[in-house]
Amino acid sequence: MTDLDHVVREGDSEWIAVSLSPTQAREILLRNTSPNLLVMCRGYNDEDDQFTELVCEEDQDLDFDDLVSYPEFQLWFRFDAERSNEGDKL
């Protein structure tokens, strides 16, 4: 089960961040085709305090089980406030 962590603001976009297990991160990365979903990894490229987007073509062979190098994974959902408000009217 995943936990809702927080809302991330990146440029003009807002993202809802959800914690993932390494297995969930790998499976979503391999199957995701949506630009509104990002698999993110903390610790990638020695950036211990920041999250980096994983890209299937480049990162499919990442050792997801190496929790020392890659201690945390998240799924970021793009939050579109304008579209969300329209949906509430339906």
C-alpha distances in whole Angstrom, upper triangle without the diagonal:
4,7,10,13,16,19,20,24,26,29,29,26,23,19,16,14,10,9,8,9,12,12,10,13,15,15,14,17,19,19,19,22,22,23,21,18,18,16,17,18,19,22,23,27,28,26,24,24,23,21,22,22,21,23,23,27,27,24,23,24,22,21,18,18,20,18,22,23,19,17,15,13,13,13,16,17,20,21,24,26,29,27,25,28,29,26,27,30,30
4,7,9,12,15,17,20,22,25,26,22,19,16,12,10,6,6,6,8,12,12,10,11,15,14,13,16,19,18,18,21,20,21,18,15,15,14,14,15,16,20,21,25,25,23,21,21,20,17,19,19,19,21,21,25,25,22,22,23,21,21,17,17,19,17,20,21,17,15,12,11,9,10,12,13,17,18,21,23,26,25,22,25,27,25,25,29,28
4,6,9,12,15,18,20,24,24,21,18,14,11,9,6,6,8,11,14,15,13,14,17,18,16,18,21,21,20,23,21,22,19,16,16,15,15,16,16,20,21,25,25,23,21,19,19,17,19,19,20,23,23,27,27,24,24,26,23,23,19,19,21,18,21,22,18,16,13,12,10,10,12,13,17,17,20,21,25,24,21,24,26,24,24,28,28
4,6,9,12,15,17,21,21,18,14,11,8,6,5,7,10,13,16,18,15,15,19,19,17,19,22,21,19,22,20,20,17,15,15,14,14,16,16,20,21,25,25,22,21,19,18,16,18,18,20,22,23,27,27,24,25,27,24,24,21,22,23,20,23,23,19,17,14,12,10,10,10,11,14,13,17,18,21,21,18,20,23,21,21,25,25
4,7,9,13,15,19,20,17,13,11,8,6,5,7,10,14,16,18,16,15,19,20,18,19,23,23,21,23,21,20,17,15,15,14,13,14,14,17,19,23,22,19,18,15,15,13,16,17,19,22,23,27,26,24,25,26,24,24,20,21,22,19,21,21,18,15,12,11,9,10,10,12,14,14,18,18,22,22,19,22,25,23,23,27,28
4,6,10,13,16,16,14,10,8,6,5,7,10,13,17,19,21,18,18,21,22,19,20,24,24,21,23,20,19,16,15,15,15,14,15,15,19,20,23,23,20,18,16,14,13,16,17,19,22,24,28,27,25,26,28,25,26,23,24,24,22,23,23,20,18,14,14,11,11,10,11,12,12,15,15,19,20,17,19,23,22,21,25,26
4,7,10,13,13,10,7,5,4,6,9,12,15,19,21,23,20,19,22,23,20,20,24,23,20,22,19,17,14,14,13,15,14,16,16,20,21,23,23,20,19,16,15,13,16,16,19,21,24,27,26,25,26,28,26,27,24,26,26,24,25,24,21,20,16,15,12,11,9,9,10,9,12,12,16,17,15,17,20,20,20,23,25
4,6,10,11,8,6,5,6,7,10,13,16,19,20,23,20,18,21,22,19,19,23,23,20,21,18,16,13,13,12,13,12,14,14,17,18,20,21,17,17,14,12,11,13,13,16,19,22,25,24,22,24,27,24,25,23,25,25,23,24,23,20,19,16,14,11,11,8,10,9,10,12,13,17,18,17,19,22,22,22,25,27
4,6,7,6,5,6,9,10,14,16,19,23,24,26,23,21,24,25,22,21,25,25,21,22,19,16,14,14,13,15,14,16,16,19,20,21,22,18,19,16,13,12,14,14,18,20,23,25,25,24,26,29,26,28,25,28,28,26,27,25,22,22,19,17,14,14,11,11,10,10,12,12,15,17,17,18,21,22,22,25,27
4,6,5,6,8,11,12,15,18,20,23,23,26,23,20,23,24,21,20,23,23,20,20,17,14,13,13,12,14,13,15,16,18,18,19,20,17,18,16,12,11,12,12,16,17,21,23,22,22,24,27,24,26,25,27,27,25,26,24,21,22,19,17,15,14,11,12,10,11,13,14,17,18,18,20,23,23,25,27,29
4,6,8,10,14,15,19,21,23,27,27,29,26,24,26,27,24,23,26,26,22,22,19,15,14,16,15,17,16,19,19,21,21,21,23,19,21,18,15,15,15,15,18,19,23,24,24,24,26,29,27,29,28,31,30,29,29,27,25,25,22,21,18,17,14,14,12,13,13,15,16,18,19,21,23,24,25,27,29
4,7,10,14,16,20,22,24,28,28,30,27,25,27,28,24,24,27,26,22,21,18,15,13,16,16,19,18,21,22,24,24,25,26,23,24,22,18,17,17,17,20,21,24,26,26,26,28,31,29,32,30,33,33,31,32,30,27,28,25,23,20,18,15,14,11,11,10,11,13,15,16,17,19,21,22,24,26
4,7,10,13,16,19,21,25,25,27,24,22,24,25,21,21,24,23,19,19,15,12,10,12,13,16,15,19,20,23,22,24,25,22,23,20,17,16,16,15,18,19,22,24,24,24,26,29,27,29,27,30,30,29,30,28,25,25,22,20,17,15,11,10,7,7,8,10,12,13,14,16,18,18,20,22,24
4,7,10,13,16,19,22,24,25,22,20,23,24,20,20,23,23,19,19,16,13,10,12,12,15,14,18,18,22,22,24,25,21,22,19,16,15,16,15,18,20,22,25,25,24,26,29,27,29,26,29,29,27,29,27,24,23,20,18,15,13,9,8,6,5,7,8,11,13,12,14,17,17,18,21,23
4,6,10,13,15,19,20,21,18,17,20,20,17,17,20,19,16,17,14,12,9,9,9,12,11,15,16,19,19,22,23,20,20,18,15,13,14,13,15,17,20,23,23,21,23,26,24,25,23,25,26,24,26,24,21,20,17,14,11,9,6,5,4,5,9,10,14,14,13,16,18,18,19,22,23
4,7,10,13,17,18,20,17,15,19,19,16,17,20,19,16,18,15,14,10,10,10,12,12,15,16,20,20,23,24,21,20,18,16,13,15,14,16,19,21,24,24,22,23,26,24,25,22,24,25,23,25,24,20,19,16,13,10,8,5,5,7,6,10,12,15,15,13,16,18,17,18,22,23
4,7,9,13,15,17,14,13,16,17,14,15,19,18,16,18,16,15,12,10,9,10,9,11,12,16,17,20,21,18,17,15,13,11,13,12,14,17,19,22,22,20,21,23,21,22,18,20,21,19,21,20,17,16,12,10,6,6,5,7,9,10,14,15,19,18,17,20,22,21,22,25,26
4,6,10,13,14,11,11,14,15,13,14,18,17,15,18,16,16,14,11,10,10,10,12,13,17,18,21,22,19,18,17,15,13,14,14,15,18,19,23,22,20,20,22,20,20,17,18,20,18,20,20,16,15,11,9,5,5,6,8,12,13,16,18,21,20,18,21,24,22,23,26,26
4,7,10,12,9,9,13,14,12,14,17,18,16,19,18,18,16,13,12,10,10,10,11,15,16,20,20,18,16,15,14,12,14,14,15,18,19,22,22,18,19,20,18,18,14,15,16,14,17,17,13,11,8,6,4,6,9,11,15,16,20,22,25,24,22,25,28,26,26,30,30
4,6,8,6,6,9,10,10,11,14,15,14,18,17,18,16,13,12,9,9,10,12,15,15,19,20,18,17,17,16,13,14,14,13,16,16,20,19,16,16,18,15,15,11,12,14,12,16,16,12,11,8,5,5,7,10,13,16,18,22,24,27,26,24,27,29,27,28,32,31
4,5,5,6,9,10,11,12,14,16,16,20,20,21,20,16,14,11,12,11,12,15,16,19,20,19,18,18,17,15,16,16,14,17,17,20,20,16,15,16,14,13,9,9,12,10,14,14,11,10,8,7,8,10,14,16,20,22,25,28,31,29,28,31,33,30,31,35,35
4,6,5,6,9,10,11,12,14,15,19,20,21,20,16,14,11,11,10,12,13,13,17,18,18,17,18,17,14,15,14,12,15,14,18,17,13,12,13,10,9,5,6,9,8,12,12,9,9,8,7,9,11,15,18,21,23,27,29,32,31,30,33,35,33,34,37,37
4,5,5,6,9,10,11,13,14,18,19,21,20,16,15,12,13,13,15,17,17,20,21,21,20,21,20,18,17,16,14,16,14,17,17,14,12,13,12,10,7,8,11,12,15,15,12,13,12,10,12,12,16,18,22,24,28,30,33,31,30,33,35,32,34,37,36
4,6,5,6,8,10,11,12,15,16,18,17,13,13,10,12,12,15,17,17,21,22,21,21,21,20,16,16,15,13,15,14,17,18,14,13,15,13,13,10,11,14,14,18,17,14,14,12,9,9,9,13,15,18,21,24,27,29,27,26,30,31,28,30,33,32
4,6,5,6,9,10,10,14,15,16,15,11,10,6,8,9,12,14,14,17,19,18,18,18,17,13,13,11,9,11,11,14,14,11,10,12,11,11,8,10,13,13,16,15,11,12,10,6,7,7,11,13,17,20,23,26,28,27,26,29,31,29,30,34,33
4,6,5,6,9,10,14,15,17,17,13,12,9,11,11,14,16,14,18,19,20,20,21,19,16,14,13,10,11,9,12,12,9,7,9,9,9,7,10,12,13,17,15,12,14,12,10,11,11,14,16,19,22,25,28,31,29,28,32,33,31,33,36,35
4,5,5,6,8,12,14,16,16,13,12,10,13,14,17,19,18,21,23,23,23,24,22,18,17,15,12,12,10,14,15,12,10,12,12,13,10,13,16,17,20,19,16,17,15,12,12,11,15,16,19,22,25,28,30,28,27,31,32,29,31,34,33
4,5,5,6,9,11,13,13,9,9,7,11,13,16,19,17,21,23,22,22,23,20,16,15,13,11,11,10,13,14,12,11,14,13,15,12,15,18,18,21,20,16,17,15,11,10,9,11,12,15,18,21,24,26,24,24,27,28,26,28,31,30
4,6,6,9,10,12,13,9,8,6,9,11,15,17,15,18,20,20,21,21,19,15,13,10,7,7,6,10,11,9,7,11,11,13,11,14,16,17,20,18,15,17,14,11,11,9,12,13,16,19,22,25,27,25,25,29,29,28,30,33,32
4,6,9,12,14,15,12,11,10,13,15,18,20,18,20,23,23,24,25,22,18,16,13,10,9,6,9,11,9,7,10,12,14,12,16,18,19,22,20,17,19,18,14,15,13,15,16,19,22,24,28,30,27,27,31,31,29,32,35,34
4,6,9,12,13,11,11,11,14,17,20,22,20,23,26,25,26,27,24,20,18,15,13,11,9,12,14,13,11,14,15,17,16,18,21,22,25,23,20,22,19,16,15,13,15,15,17,20,22,26,27,25,25,29,29,27,29,32,30
4,6,8,10,7,8,9,13,15,19,21,19,22,25,24,25,25,22,18,16,13,11,10,9,12,14,13,12,16,16,18,16,20,22,22,25,23,20,21,19,15,14,11,12,12,14,17,19,22,24,21,22,25,26,24,26,29,28
4,7,9,8,10,11,15,18,21,24,22,24,27,26,27,27,24,20,18,14,13,11,10,12,15,15,14,18,19,21,20,23,25,26,28,26,23,25,22,18,16,13,14,13,14,17,18,22,23,20,21,25,24,23,26,28,27
4,5,6,8,11,14,18,21,24,22,24,27,25,26,26,22,19,17,13,13,12,12,14,17,17,16,20,20,23,21,24,26,26,29,27,23,25,21,18,15,12,11,10,10,13,14,18,19,17,18,21,21,20,23,25,24
4,6,7,11,13,17,20,22,20,22,25,23,25,24,20,17,15,12,12,11,12,15,16,16,17,21,21,23,22,25,26,26,28,26,23,24,21,17,15,12,10,9,8,12,13,16,18,16,17,21,21,20,23,25,25
4,7,10,13,16,19,22,21,23,26,23,24,23,20,16,15,12,13,13,15,17,19,18,19,23,22,24,22,25,27,26,28,26,23,23,20,17,14,10,8,6,5,8,10,13,15,13,14,17,18,17,20,22,22
4,7,10,13,16,19,18,21,23,21,22,21,18,14,13,10,11,11,12,16,17,16,16,20,19,21,18,22,23,22,25,23,19,20,17,13,10,7,6,5,6,10,12,16,18,16,16,20,21,19,22,24,24
4,6,10,13,16,14,17,19,18,18,18,14,11,10,6,7,9,10,14,14,13,14,17,16,18,16,19,20,19,22,20,16,17,14,10,8,6,5,7,8,12,15,18,20,19,19,23,24,23,25,28,28
4,7,10,13,12,15,17,16,16,16,13,9,8,6,6,8,9,13,13,11,11,14,13,14,12,15,16,16,18,16,13,14,11,7,6,5,6,9,12,15,18,21,24,22,22,25,27,25,27,31,30
4,7,10,9,12,14,12,13,12,10,6,5,4,6,9,11,14,13,11,13,15,12,14,12,15,15,14,16,14,10,11,8,6,5,6,7,11,13,16,19,22,24,24,23,27,28,27,29,32,32
4,6,6,10,11,10,10,10,8,5,5,6,7,11,13,15,13,11,13,14,11,12,10,12,12,11,12,10,7,8,6,5,6,9,11,14,16,19,23,25,28,28,27,30,32,31,32,36,36
4,6,9,9,7,6,7,6,4,6,9,10,14,16,19,16,14,16,16,13,13,11,13,12,10,11,9,6,6,5,6,8,12,13,17,18,21,24,26,29,29,28,32,34,33,34,37,38
4,6,5,5,4,7,7,7,8,11,12,15,17,19,16,14,16,16,12,12,12,13,11,9,9,6,5,7,8,9,12,15,16,20,22,24,28,30,33,33,32,35,37,36,38,41,42
4,5,6,7,10,8,7,6,9,9,12,14,16,12,10,13,13,10,11,11,13,11,11,11,7,6,9,10,10,13,15,16,20,21,24,27,30,32,32,32,35,37,36,38,41,41
4,6,8,11,10,10,8,11,11,13,16,16,13,12,15,15,12,13,14,16,14,14,13,9,10,12,13,14,16,18,19,23,24,27,29,32,35,35,34,38,39,39,40,44,44
4,6,9,9,10,10,14,14,17,19,20,17,15,18,17,14,15,15,16,13,13,11,8,9,11,13,15,17,20,20,24,25,28,31,33,36,36,36,39,41,40,42,45,46
4,6,6,8,8,12,13,17,19,21,17,16,19,19,16,16,16,18,15,14,13,10,10,11,12,13,15,18,18,22,23,25,28,30,33,33,33,36,38,37,39,42,43
4,6,8,10,14,15,18,21,23,20,17,20,20,16,16,15,16,14,12,10,9,9,9,10,12,14,17,18,22,23,25,29,30,33,34,33,36,38,38,39,42,43
4,7,10,14,16,19,22,24,21,19,22,22,19,19,18,19,17,14,13,12,11,10,10,12,13,16,16,20,21,23,26,27,31,32,30,33,36,35,36,39,40
4,7,10,13,16,19,21,19,17,20,21,17,18,17,19,17,15,15,13,11,11,10,11,12,14,14,17,18,20,23,25,28,29,28,30,33,33,34,37,38
4,7,9,13,16,18,16,14,17,18,15,16,15,17,16,14,15,13,10,11,9,8,8,11,10,14,15,18,21,23,26,26,26,28,31,30,31,35,35
4,6,10,13,15,13,11,14,16,13,15,14,17,16,15,16,13,11,12,11,10,10,11,11,14,15,18,21,24,26,26,26,29,31,31,32,35,36
4,6,10,12,11,10,12,15,13,15,14,17,17,17,18,15,12,14,12,10,9,10,9,12,13,17,19,22,25,24,24,28,29,28,30,33,34
4,7,9,8,6,9,11,9,12,11,15,15,16,17,14,12,14,12,10,10,10,11,14,15,19,22,25,27,26,26,30,31,30,32,35,35
4,6,5,6,8,11,10,14,13,17,18,19,20,17,15,18,16,13,13,13,13,15,16,20,22,26,28,26,27,30,31,30,33,35,35
4,5,5,5,9,10,13,13,16,18,19,21,18,16,19,17,14,15,14,15,17,18,22,24,28,29,28,28,32,32,31,34,36,36
4,6,6,9,11,14,15,19,19,21,23,20,18,21,20,18,18,17,18,20,21,25,27,30,32,30,31,35,35,34,37,39,38
4,6,8,9,12,13,17,17,19,20,17,16,19,18,16,18,17,19,21,22,26,28,31,33,32,32,36,37,36,38,41,40
4,5,5,9,10,13,14,16,17,14,12,16,15,13,15,15,17,19,21,25,27,31,33,31,32,35,36,35,37,40,40
4,6,9,9,13,14,16,18,16,14,17,16,14,16,16,18,20,22,26,28,32,34,32,32,36,37,35,37,40,39
4,6,8,11,12,15,16,14,13,16,17,15,18,18,21,23,25,29,32,35,37,36,36,39,40,38,41,44,43
4,6,9,9,11,13,10,9,13,13,12,15,16,19,22,24,27,30,33,36,35,34,38,39,38,40,43,42
4,5,6,9,10,9,8,11,12,12,16,17,20,23,26,29,32,35,38,37,36,40,41,39,41,44,44
4,6,7,10,9,7,9,10,9,12,14,17,20,23,26,30,32,35,34,33,37,38,36,38,41,41
4,6,9,9,8,9,10,11,14,17,20,23,26,29,32,35,38,37,36,39,41,39,40,44,43
4,5,6,6,8,10,12,15,18,21,24,27,30,34,36,39,38,37,40,42,40,42,45,45
4,6,5,4,7,10,14,17,20,23,26,28,32,34,37,37,35,39,41,39,40,44,44
4,6,6,9,12,16,19,22,26,28,31,34,36,39,39,38,41,43,42,43,46,46
4,6,9,11,15,18,20,24,26,29,32,35,38,37,36,40,42,40,42,45,45
4,6,8,11,14,17,20,23,26,29,31,34,34,33,36,38,37,38,42,42
4,7,11,14,17,20,23,25,29,31,34,34,32,35,38,36,37,41,41
4,7,11,13,17,19,21,25,27,30,30,28,32,34,32,33,37,37
4,7,10,13,16,19,22,24,28,27,26,29,31,29,30,34,34
4,6,10,13,15,19,21,24,23,22,25,27,26,27,30,30
4,7,10,12,16,18,21,20,19,22,24,22,24,27,27
4,6,9,13,15,18,17,16,20,21,20,22,25,25
4,6,9,12,15,14,13,16,18,17,18,22,22
4,6,10,12,11,11,14,16,15,17,20,21
4,6,9,9,8,11,13,13,14,17,18
4,6,6,6,9,10,11,13,15,16
4,6,5,6,9,10,11,13,15
4,5,5,7,9,10,12,14
4,5,5,6,9,10,11
4,5,5,7,9,11
4,5,5,7,10
4,5,5,7
4,5,6
4,6
4
